Amino acid sequence: MSRFDWKKAMKEYGNFDRLDSLPISVVIPVKNERDYIGSSIESVAPYVREVLIVANGSTDGSDIIAKEYESLFNNVKVYKTPGIGVSAARNLGASKSSGEIIYFLDADTLSSRETLNSIYESVGRGSEGGWTRLRADDPDFQSYYDWTNLWGLFGKSATGASMYITRNLLERLESVYGEVFPSHMTKNEDVVAAKRMMKIGRGVRRLNTEAITATDNISKKGIEGAWAERILNGVFSYLGGRIENESTPVKYSFA
């Protein structure tokens, strides 16, 4: 289990009194994240128009936990799918959204009222999309995310764990590429999505606000193994970017 106290962090991030909801639709794809999905939902549900959970073929009961939150919050909706991949799950969630801003949040990542406000204010200043910094729940692995955070300033890296896009830009990307996240890619699909956003959108950049992400997957590999995988993923990202215009979007439907 993570050493990070997620419940304590949520209390420190702000009270959970119901605010006037921001016009944001949060899309959370989940697959086998039962230890985190509840905290992820709680970190955003009190503040936004809707939270759309795409249960992406979980086998550990994550979808059952998500359904429990659907009964607790009237703005949480769960959609069940087979294991279609994180890109397709995000795209499907976006297709069901109604907010003027769509915020993609991973199931093992914790957002906050402050981060949501920063996104809303950034859009108000003309930004059509972007992503936030990531903070590791285990400080021993922060260097892994510092690389992403630094290169994100120059548009060379991005994270789909905490990424937003306006509806207007979403629709323009769909008209060009057929989808926002390339469903044919399984590595660094978020980097390609960010490149698409920067190519067509205005003011797309990394925000100076953060989301907290779990490091369980990294800790299993060790920091050296995680860095080796990052390098390989960079190659996949480059190749994926080269062939993305030749691919055909994958179409799925909700069960």
C-alpha positions as YAML, in Angstrom:
chain: A
units: angstrom
residues:
- id: 1
  name: MET
  ca: [0.00, 0.00, 0.00]
- id: 2
  name: SER
  ca: [1.05, 3.58, -0.58]
- id: 3
  name: ARG
  ca: [2.58, 5.51, 2.29]
- id: 4
  name: PHE
  ca: [0.61, 8.59, 1.29]
- id: 5
  name: ASP
  ca: [-2.46, 9.44, 3.39]
- id: 6
  name: TRP
  ca: [-5.00, 10.22, 0.70]
- id: 7
  name: LYS
  ca: [-7.88, 10.95, 3.06]
- id: 8
  name: LYS
  ca: [-5.78, 13.42, 5.04]
- id: 9
  name: ALA
  ca: [-4.65, 15.12, 1.85]
- id: 10
  name: MET
  ca: [-8.21, 15.62, 0.67]
- id: 11
  name: LYS
  ca: [-9.12, 17.33, 3.94]
- id: 12
  name: GLU
  ca: [-6.09, 19.59, 3.65]
- id: 13
  name: TYR
  ca: [-6.93, 20.44, 0.04]
- id: 14
  name: GLY
  ca: [-10.21, 22.04, 1.00]
- id: 15
  name: ASN
  ca: [-13.53, 21.46, 2.70]
- id: 16
  name: PHE
  ca: [-16.11, 19.32, 1.01]
- id: 17
  name: ASP
  ca: [-19.09, 21.61, 1.30]
- id: 18
  name: ARG
  ca: [-21.00, 21.58, -1.94]
- id: 19
  name: LEU
  ca: [-19.91, 24.53, -4.05]
- id: 20
  name: ASP
  ca: [-21.56, 25.97, -7.12]
- id: 21
  name: SER
  ca: [-20.39, 23.29, -9.53]
- id: 22
  name: LEU
  ca: [-17.87, 24.27, -12.16]
- id: 23
  name: PRO
  ca: [-18.87, 23.51, -15.78]
- id: 24
  name: ILE
  ca: [-16.38, 20.65, -15.83]
- id: 25
  name: SER
  ca: [-16.95, 17.02, -16.76]
- id: 26
  name: VAL
  ca: [-14.39, 14.73, -15.15]
- id: 27
  name: VAL
  ca: [-13.64, 11.49, -17.01]
- id: 28
  name: ILE
  ca: [-11.99, 8.76, -14.96]
- id: 29
  name: PRO
  ca: [-11.08, 5.47, -16.67]
- id: 30
  name: VAL
  ca: [-10.59, 2.72, -14.11]
- id: 31
  name: LYS
  ca: [-9.12, -0.75, -14.37]
- id: 32
  name: ASN
  ca: [-8.08, -2.60, -11.22]
- id: 33
  name: GLU
  ca: [-7.59, 0.48, -9.02]
- id: 34
  name: ARG
  ca: [-9.82, -0.46, -6.08]
- id: 35
  name: ASP
  ca: [-7.43, 1.10, -3.55]
- id: 36
  name: TYR
  ca: [-7.67, 4.55, -5.15]
- id: 37
  name: ILE
  ca: [-10.85, 4.98, -7.19]
- id: 38
  name: GLY
  ca: [-12.94, 6.15, -4.22]
- id: 39
  name: SER
  ca: [-10.47, 8.85, -3.23]
- id: 40
  name: SER
  ca: [-10.15, 9.97, -6.84]
- id: 41
  name: ILE
  ca: [-13.91, 10.40, -7.14]
- id: 42
  name: GLU
  ca: [-14.18, 12.21, -3.80]
- id: 43
  name: SER
  ca: [-11.45, 14.66, -4.78]
- id: 44
  name: VAL
  ca: [-13.56, 16.10, -7.62]
- id: 45
  name: ALA
  ca: [-17.24, 15.14, -7.27]
- id: 46
  name: PRO
  ca: [-18.26, 17.96, -4.88]
- id: 47
  name: TYR
  ca: [-17.03, 20.66, -7.24]
- id: 48
  name: VAL
  ca: [-17.94, 19.72, -10.81]
- id: 49
  name: ARG
  ca: [-20.96, 19.21, -13.02]
- id: 50
  name: GLU
  ca: [-20.39, 15.48, -13.46]
- id: 51
  name: VAL
  ca: [-17.93, 12.66, -12.92]
- id: 52
  name: LEU
  ca: [-18.00, 9.95, -15.58]
- id: 53
  name: ILE
  ca: [-16.37, 6.68, -14.57]
- id: 54
  name: VAL
  ca: [-15.48, 4.31, -17.40]
- id: 55
  name: ALA
  ca: [-15.04, 0.88, -15.81]
- id: 56
  name: ASN
  ca: [-12.56, -0.58, -18.26]
- id: 57
  name: GLY
  ca: [-12.70, -4.34, -17.69]
- id: 58
  name: SER
  ca: [-11.78, -4.38, -13.99]
- id: 59
  name: THR
  ca: [-11.46, -7.72, -12.23]
- id: 60
  name: ASP
  ca: [-10.72, -6.47, -8.70]
- id: 61
  name: GLY
  ca: [-14.09, -4.90, -7.90]
- id: 62
  name: SER
  ca: [-13.16, -1.35, -8.88]
- id: 63
  name: ASP
  ca: [-16.39, -1.08, -10.86]
- id: 64
  name: ILE
  ca: [-18.43, -2.15, -7.83]
- id: 65
  name: ILE
  ca: [-16.80, 0.55, -5.70]
- id: 66
  name: ALA
  ca: [-17.48, 3.11, -8.43]
- id: 67
  name: LYS
  ca: [-21.15, 2.09, -8.50]
- id: 68
  name: GLU
  ca: [-21.36, 2.70, -4.75]
- id: 69
  name: TYR
  ca: [-20.20, 6.27, -5.34]
- id: 70
  name: GLU
  ca: [-22.80, 6.61, -8.08]
- id: 71
  name: SER
  ca: [-25.43, 6.17, -5.36]
- id: 72
  name: LEU
  ca: [-23.70, 8.66, -3.04]
- id: 73
  name: PHE
  ca: [-23.24, 11.50, -5.53]
- id: 74
  name: ASN
  ca: [-26.01, 12.51, -7.93]
- id: 75
  name: ASN
  ca: [-23.42, 13.75, -10.43]
- id: 76
  name: VAL
  ca: [-21.44, 10.49, -10.66]
- id: 77
  name: LYS
  ca: [-22.22, 8.11, -13.52]
- id: 78
  name: VAL
  ca: [-20.56, 4.74, -14.17]
- id: 79
  name: TYR
  ca: [-20.26, 3.14, -17.61]
- id: 80
  name: LYS
  ca: [-19.05, -0.44, -17.93]
- id: 81
  name: THR
  ca: [-17.00, -1.56, -20.91]
- id: 82
  name: PRO
  ca: [-14.86, -4.57, -21.77]
- id: 83
  name: GLY
  ca: [-11.11, -4.05, -21.58]
- id: 84
  name: ILE
  ca: [-10.81, -1.52, -24.39]
- id: 85
  name: GLY
  ca: [-7.68, 0.36, -23.32]
- id: 86
  name: VAL
  ca: [-7.23, 3.66, -21.56]
- id: 87
  name: SER
  ca: [-7.33, 5.80, -24.72]
- id: 88
  name: ALA
  ca: [-10.64, 4.39, -25.90]
- id: 89
  name: ALA
  ca: [-12.03, 4.64, -22.35]
- id: 90
  name: ARG
  ca: [-11.14, 8.33, -22.17]
- id: 91
  name: ASN
  ca: [-12.62, 8.97, -25.60]
- id: 92
  name: LEU
  ca: [-15.82, 7.16, -24.63]
- id: 93
  name: GLY
  ca: [-16.14, 9.15, -21.43]
- id: 94
  name: ALA
  ca: [-15.67, 12.38, -23.34]
- id: 95
  name: SER
  ca: [-18.44, 11.36, -25.75]
- id: 96
  name: LYS
  ca: [-20.86, 11.14, -22.81]
- id: 97
  name: SER
  ca: [-19.82, 14.43, -21.21]
- id: 98
  name: SER
  ca: [-21.83, 17.65, -21.12]
- id: 99
  name: GLY
  ca: [-19.42, 20.14, -19.53]
- id: 100
  name: GLU
  ca: [-17.71, 22.95, -21.41]
- id: 101
  name: ILE
  ca: [-14.42, 21.62, -20.01]
- id: 102
  name: ILE
  ca: [-13.48, 17.94, -19.99]
- id: 103
  name: TYR
  ca: [-10.92, 16.96, -17.39]
- id: 104
  name: PHE
  ca: [-9.26, 13.54, -17.72]
- id: 105
  name: LEU
  ca: [-8.15, 12.16, -14.37]
- id: 106
  name: ASP
  ca: [-6.61, 8.75, -13.72]
- id: 107
  name: ALA
  ca: [-8.21, 6.50, -11.13]
- id: 108
  name: ASP
  ca: [-5.03, 6.44, -9.04]
- id: 109
  name: THR
  ca: [-4.63, 10.23, -9.09]
- id: 110
  name: LEU
  ca: [-5.97, 12.77, -6.64]
- id: 111
  name: SER
  ca: [-7.09, 16.21, -7.80]
- id: 112
  name: SER
  ca: [-8.41, 19.11, -5.72]
- id: 113
  name: ARG
  ca: [-10.71, 22.10, -5.65]
- id: 114
  name: GLU
  ca: [-7.69, 24.34, -6.21]
- id: 115
  name: THR
  ca: [-6.60, 22.41, -9.30]
- id: 116
  name: LEU
  ca: [-10.12, 22.51, -10.73]
- id: 117
  name: ASN
  ca: [-10.31, 26.25, -10.12]
- id: 118
  name: SER
  ca: [-6.93, 26.72, -11.83]
- id: 119
  name: ILE
  ca: [-8.19, 24.84, -14.87]
- id: 120
  name: TYR
  ca: [-11.38, 26.89, -14.98]
- id: 121
  name: GLU
  ca: [-9.47, 30.16, -14.63]
- id: 122
  name: SER
  ca: [-6.96, 29.13, -17.30]
- id: 123
  name: VAL
  ca: [-9.78, 28.48, -19.75]
- id: 124
  name: GLY
  ca: [-11.22, 31.87, -18.82]
- id: 125
  name: ARG
  ca: [-7.92, 33.41, -19.90]
- id: 126
  name: GLY
  ca: [-8.11, 31.76, -23.31]
- id: 127
  name: SER
  ca: [-6.49, 28.36, -22.82]
- id: 128
  name: GLU
  ca: [-8.17, 25.55, -24.75]
- id: 129
  name: GLY
  ca: [-6.34, 22.71, -23.06]
- id: 130
  name: GLY
  ca: [-3.40, 21.57, -21.00]
- id: 131
  name: TRP
  ca: [-2.25, 19.40, -18.15]
- id: 132
  name: THR
  ca: [-1.02, 19.80, -14.60]
- id: 133
  name: ARG
  ca: [2.15, 18.89, -12.75]
- id: 134
  name: LEU
  ca: [2.20, 15.53, -10.97]
- id: 135
  name: ARG
  ca: [3.37, 14.96, -7.42]
- id: 136
  name: ALA
  ca: [4.30, 11.43, -6.41]
- id: 137
  name: ASP
  ca: [2.63, 10.03, -3.31]
- id: 138
  name: ASP
  ca: [6.05, 8.59, -2.40]
- id: 139
  name: PRO
  ca: [8.82, 11.25, -2.37]
- id: 140
  name: ASP
  ca: [11.40, 8.60, -3.31]
- id: 141
  name: PHE
  ca: [9.91, 8.54, -6.80]
- id: 142
  name: GLN
  ca: [9.39, 12.27, -7.33]
- id: 143
  name: SER
  ca: [12.40, 12.50, -9.66]
- id: 144
  name: TYR
  ca: [10.53, 10.30, -12.12]
- id: 145
  name: TYR
  ca: [7.72, 12.85, -12.33]
- id: 146
  name: ASP
  ca: [10.00, 15.89, -12.19]
- id: 147
  name: TRP
  ca: [11.19, 14.94, -15.68]
- id: 148
  name: THR
  ca: [7.61, 14.99, -16.99]
- id: 149
  name: ASN
  ca: [6.86, 18.21, -15.13]
- id: 150
  name: LEU
  ca: [9.94, 19.98, -16.51]
- id: 151
  name: TRP
  ca: [9.55, 18.92, -20.13]
- id: 152
  name: GLY
  ca: [5.85, 19.65, -19.91]
- id: 153
  name: LEU
  ca: [6.74, 23.35, -19.76]
- id: 154
  name: PHE
  ca: [8.18, 23.04, -23.28]
- id: 155
  name: GLY
  ca: [5.39, 20.85, -24.65]
- id: 156
  name: LYS
  ca: [7.75, 17.87, -24.92]
- id: 157
  name: SER
  ca: [5.92, 15.76, -22.37]
- id: 158
  name: ALA
  ca: [2.42, 15.59, -20.95]
- id: 159
  name: THR
  ca: [0.31, 13.42, -18.74]
- id: 160
  name: GLY
  ca: [-3.17, 12.09, -19.34]
- id: 161
  name: ALA
  ca: [-3.39, 11.45, -15.60]
- id: 162
  name: SER
  ca: [-4.47, 15.08, -15.17]
- id: 163
  name: MET
  ca: [-5.30, 16.71, -18.52]
- id: 164
  name: TYR
  ca: [-8.06, 19.07, -19.64]
- id: 165
  name: ILE
  ca: [-9.57, 20.21, -22.92]
- id: 166
  name: THR
  ca: [-12.40, 22.56, -23.86]
- id: 167
  name: ARG
  ca: [-15.39, 21.18, -25.69]
- id: 168
  name: ASN
  ca: [-14.71, 23.42, -28.64]
- id: 169
  name: LEU
  ca: [-11.19, 22.06, -29.08]
- id: 170
  name: LEU
  ca: [-12.42, 18.52, -28.45]
- id: 171
  name: GLU
  ca: [-14.84, 18.81, -31.34]
- id: 172
  name: ARG
  ca: [-12.19, 20.29, -33.63]
- id: 173
  name: LEU
  ca: [-9.76, 17.47, -32.82]
- id: 174
  name: GLU
  ca: [-12.45, 14.90, -33.48]
- id: 175
  name: SER
  ca: [-13.15, 16.47, -36.86]
- id: 176
  name: VAL
  ca: [-9.45, 16.15, -37.78]
- id: 177
  name: TYR
  ca: [-8.32, 12.95, -36.05]
- id: 178
  name: GLY
  ca: [-11.60, 11.22, -35.22]
- id: 179
  name: GLU
  ca: [-10.68, 11.15, -31.52]
- id: 180
  name: VAL
  ca: [-8.56, 12.97, -28.95]
- id: 181
  name: PHE
  ca: [-6.50, 10.07, -27.59]
- id: 182
  name: PRO
  ca: [-5.10, 7.71, -30.26]
- id: 183
  name: SER
  ca: [-6.86, 4.43, -29.55]
- id: 184
  name: HIS
  ca: [-4.27, 2.41, -31.48]
- id: 185
  name: MET
  ca: [-1.53, 3.40, -29.02]
- id: 186
  name: THR
  ca: [-0.82, 1.75, -25.67]
- id: 187
  name: LYS
  ca: [2.27, 3.79, -24.76]
- id: 188
  name: ASN
  ca: [2.48, 7.58, -24.38]
- id: 189
  name: GLU
  ca: [-0.92, 8.12, -25.93]
- id: 190
  name: ASP
  ca: [-1.24, 11.19, -23.71]
- id: 191
  name: VAL
  ca: [1.84, 12.79, -25.28]
- id: 192
  name: VAL
  ca: [0.35, 12.34, -28.75]
- id: 193
  name: ALA
  ca: [-2.97, 13.76, -27.52]
- id: 194
  name: ALA
  ca: [-1.11, 16.79, -26.15]
- id: 195
  name: LYS
  ca: [0.69, 17.28, -29.48]
- id: 196
  name: ARG
  ca: [-2.66, 17.20, -31.27]
- id: 197
  name: MET
  ca: [-4.02, 19.77, -28.83]
- id: 198
  name: MET
  ca: [-1.02, 22.07, -29.26]
- id: 199
  name: LYS
  ca: [-1.17, 21.81, -33.04]
- id: 200
  name: ILE
  ca: [-4.80, 22.90, -33.31]
- id: 201
  name: GLY
  ca: [-5.65, 24.62, -30.00]
- id: 202
  name: ARG
  ca: [-4.79, 27.95, -28.43]
- id: 203
  name: GLY
  ca: [-2.93, 28.42, -25.17]
- id: 204
  name: VAL
  ca: [-2.32, 24.70, -24.62]
- id: 205
  name: ARG
  ca: [0.28, 24.34, -21.88]
- id: 206
  name: ARG
  ca: [1.21, 22.83, -18.56]
- id: 207
  name: LEU
  ca: [-0.36, 24.59, -15.60]
- id: 208
  name: ASN
  ca: [1.54, 25.42, -12.44]
- id: 209
  name: THR
  ca: [-0.85, 23.39, -10.28]
- id: 210
  name: GLU
  ca: [-0.65, 19.76, -9.32]
- id: 211
  name: ALA
  ca: [-2.38, 16.44, -8.90]
- id: 212
  name: ILE
  ca: [-1.08, 13.67, -6.68]
- id: 213
  name: THR
  ca: [-0.52, 10.26, -8.25]
- id: 214
  name: ALA
  ca: [0.11, 6.83, -6.78]
- id: 215
  name: THR
  ca: [3.49, 5.21, -7.37]
- id: 216
  name: ASP
  ca: [2.63, 1.57, -6.71]
- id: 217
  name: ASN
  ca: [3.29, 0.53, -10.30]
- id: 218
  name: ILE
  ca: [6.64, 2.31, -10.33]
- id: 219
  name: SER
  ca: [7.71, 0.92, -6.96]
- id: 220
  name: LYS
  ca: [7.17, -2.62, -8.24]
- id: 221
  name: LYS
  ca: [9.68, -1.99, -11.02]
- id: 222
  name: GLY
  ca: [12.11, 0.06, -8.97]
- id: 223
  name: ILE
  ca: [13.24, 3.53, -10.00]
- id: 224
  name: GLU
  ca: [15.86, 2.15, -12.42]
- id: 225
  name: GLY
  ca: [13.33, -0.09, -14.13]
- id: 226
  name: ALA
  ca: [10.83, 2.76, -14.31]
- id: 227
  name: TRP
  ca: [13.39, 5.02, -15.99]
- id: 228
  name: ALA
  ca: [14.31, 2.28, -18.48]
- id: 229
  name: GLU
  ca: [10.64, 1.89, -19.37]
- id: 230
  name: ARG
  ca: [10.29, 5.66, -19.76]
- id: 231
  name: ILE
  ca: [13.10, 5.69, -22.32]
- id: 232
  name: LEU
  ca: [11.45, 2.87, -24.26]
- id: 233
  name: ASN
  ca: [8.13, 4.63, -24.04]
- id: 234
  name: GLY
  ca: [9.77, 7.70, -25.56]
- id: 235
  name: VAL
  ca: [10.64, 5.62, -28.60]
- id: 236
  name: PHE
  ca: [7.07, 4.33, -28.79]
- id: 237
  name: SER
  ca: [5.80, 7.91, -28.49]
- id: 238
  name: TYR
  ca: [8.00, 9.06, -31.36]
- id: 239
  name: LEU
  ca: [6.94, 6.17, -33.59]
- id: 240
  name: GLY
  ca: [3.32, 6.61, -32.58]
- id: 241
  name: GLY
  ca: [3.44, 10.28, -33.47]
- id: 242
  name: ARG
  ca: [4.89, 9.40, -36.85]
- id: 243
  name: ILE
  ca: [2.12, 6.95, -37.74]
- id: 244
  name: GLU
  ca: [-0.84, 8.50, -35.97]
- id: 245
  name: ASN
  ca: [-2.25, 10.14, -39.10]
- id: 246
  name: GLU
  ca: [-2.23, 6.78, -40.88]
- id: 247
  name: SER
  ca: [-4.31, 5.01, -38.26]
- id: 248
  name: THR
  ca: [-8.07, 4.58, -38.04]
- id: 249
  name: PRO
  ca: [-9.80, 5.44, -34.76]
- id: 250
  name: VAL
  ca: [-11.23, 2.45, -32.94]
- id: 251
  name: LYS
  ca: [-14.95, 2.68, -32.24]
- id: 252
  name: TYR
  ca: [-16.50, 1.12, -29.14]
- id: 253
  name: SER
  ca: [-19.82, 1.35, -27.38]
- id: 254
  name: PHE
  ca: [-20.82, 1.10, -23.75]
- id: 255
  name: ALA
  ca: [-22.13, -2.16, -22.39]
...
